[in-house]
């Protein structure tokens, strides 16, 4: 939901500027034009007056990621990066996360034995993920072993159903 830019300034830079201006306070400060006479407001000259508190870079980035809806993708990438801490060093040597699709974490395993072992540990892993990365939105984990060989290609393949029609 980007604020419409004024006519004549239809480039992306002006749209980004207007969006940041809206997010982080659109107050425009102009230089004074001449000396004011009369009653002056002392709170405007105080460095830490109302509305002038400095904000840390971490707070600004956190507000920006929350406002733009980036917290879930950032949590998911952090989850994928810290798989060895989450699953353990030995388990991480034999498995690796492939990606996250529709709340399902896909983990590729070195062998079917490792896939079976990780399926047994599924609830424990989901509990750790839910506590450490609640914004990731992981609802399930799918463990995949190595792919089975294909009978579709090779020097002795023939058209038809293949080896299935000779079994039992």
C-alpha positions in Angstrom: 0.0 0.0 0.0 2.3 2.7 -1.3 1.2 6.3 -1.1 0.5 7.8 -4.5 3.2 10.1 -5.7 2.4 13.6 -6.9 2.1 14.0 -10.7 5.4 14.4 -12.4 7.3 12.4 -9.8 6.3 9.0 -10.9 9.5 7.2 -10.2 10.2 4.6 -7.7 12.6 6.7 -5.6 9.9 9.3 -4.8 7.4 6.5 -3.9 10.0 5.0 -1.5 10.7 8.4 0.0 7.0 9.1 0.6 6.6 5.7 2.2 9.5 6.2 4.6 8.2 9.7 5.3 4.9 8.2 6.3 6.4 5.4 8.4 9.0 7.4 10.3 7.2 10.7 10.8 6.3 13.0 8.1 7.1 16.2 10.0 9.0 18.6 7.8 11.4 21.0 9.6 12.0 24.3 7.9 14.7 26.7 8.8 13.4 29.8 10.7 12.9 32.9 8.5 14.0 35.6 10.8 14.0 36.1 14.5 10.8 35.4 16.4 9.8 37.9 19.0 7.6 37.2 21.9 7.1 34.0 23.9 9.4 31.1 22.9 8.8 27.5 23.7 11.7 26.2 25.7 10.9 22.5 25.1 11.8 22.8 21.4 15.4 23.7 22.2 15.9 20.7 24.5 17.8 17.9 22.7 15.7 15.2 24.3 12.4 17.1 24.2 9.0 15.8 23.2 9.2 13.9 19.9 13.0 14.3 19.7 14.1 11.1 21.5 16.8 9.4 19.4 15.8 5.9 18.3 18.3 3.0 17.9 19.0 1.5 14.6 17.7 -1.9 15.9 14.4 -0.4 16.8 14.0 1.3 13.5 14.8 -1.9 11.5 12.4 -3.9 13.7 9.6 -1.4 13.2 10.3 -1.4 9.5 10.3 -5.3 9.2 7.1 -5.5 11.2 5.4 -2.7 9.2 6.3 -4.2 5.8 5.5 -7.8 6.8 9.0 -9.2 6.6 9.1 -10.8 10.0 7.9 -14.3 8.8 10.4 -14.6 5.9 13.3 -13.4 8.1 12.4 -15.9 10.8 12.2 -18.7 8.2 15.6 -17.9 6.8 17.0 -17.7 10.3 15.5 -21.2 10.9 17.2 -22.6 7.8 20.5 -21.1 8.7 20.5 -22.4 12.3 19.5 -26.0 11.4 22.7 -27.5 12.9 21.9 -25.8 16.3 18.3 -26.9 16.2 18.7 -30.5 15.1 22.2 -31.2 16.6 25.6 -31.4 14.9 25.5 -35.1 14.2 22.0 -35.0 12.7 22.8 -31.9 10.7 25.7 -33.7 9.0 23.2 -36.3 7.6 20.3 -33.9 6.8 19.8 -30.4 5.5 16.7 -28.3 5.2 15.6 -27.8 1.5 13.0 -25.0 2.1 9.7 -24.0 3.5 6.5 -24.2 1.5 3.0 -23.4 2.9 4.2 -23.9 6.5 5.9 -27.2 5.8 9.6 -27.5 6.4 11.2 -30.0 3.9 14.3 -31.7 5.1 16.5 -33.8 2.8 18.1 -36.8 4.5 21.2 -38.7 3.5 19.5 -42.1 3.8 16.1 -43.6 4.5 17.4 -44.6 7.9 18.1 -41.0 8.8 14.7 -39.9 7.4 13.0 -42.6 9.6 15.0 -41.5 12.7 14.0 -37.8 12.1 10.4 -38.8 11.7 10.5 -40.2 15.2 12.0 -36.9 16.4 9.4 -34.8 14.6 7.3 -33.6 17.6 10.5 -32.7 19.5 11.8 -30.7 16.6 8.5 -29.0 16.0 8.4 -28.0 19.7 11.9 -26.4 19.5 11.0 -24.6 16.3 7.8 -23.2 17.8 9.7 -21.9 20.8 12.7 -20.4 19.0 11.1 -19.3 15.8 7.4 -18.5 16.4 7.1 -16.1 13.5 8.3 -18.7 11.0 4.8 -20.3 10.9 6.0 -23.9 10.6 3.1 -26.3 11.1 4.7 -29.6 9.9 8.0 -31.1 8.8 8.4 -33.5 5.9 11.6 -35.7 5.8 12.7 -37.0 2.4 15.2 -39.8 1.9 17.2 -40.2 -1.3 15.3 -40.7 -4.5 14.6 -44.2 -5.7 16.2 -45.2 -9.1 14.1 -44.7 -12.2 13.3 -47.5 -14.5 12.2 -45.2 -17.3 15.6 -44.7 -19.0 18.5 -46.8 -19.8 19.8 -49.2 -22.5 17.2 -51.9 -21.8 14.1 -49.8 -21.3 11.1 -50.6 -23.5 7.8 -48.8 -24.0 5.0 -49.9 -21.8 4.4 -50.3 -18.1 8.0 -51.4 -17.4 9.0 -53.8 -14.7 5.7 -53.5 -12.8 3.9 -55.8 -15.2 6.4 -58.7 -14.5 6.0 -58.6 -10.7 3.6 -61.0 -9.0 
